[in-house]
């Protein structure tokens, strides 16, 4: 009699510049630093947009905190995406900028401000039919005094 073997799905990052740790608290964004001019980028790079160098680049761990550079409230999206939501570009502490969603606050203009301090967190956002879980990063406001 053949015994059925259950396969447990993998936990995978939704994007290549997210490195997963043993727990979600250990997840982080990875980036590249141009060794010629020191410019920091999110994710791997082959070319520096600042000094036009083709490397070398050093892989680095990026900060999990930053400031909102620009933001907008999305009111219309594909049918399976809940709206409204806040889309933003966050300048990470120490360098690099990332496109993200801001969660944890109601998506109203009076709740947002340029320069708002935010912190990254990760969570499971989907699962495929093979049972693989996909982890994404988002940012939430840092409460005053933290």
Order of alpha helices (4+ residues) and beta strands (2+ residues): beta-beta-beta-beta-beta-beta-beta-beta-beta-beta
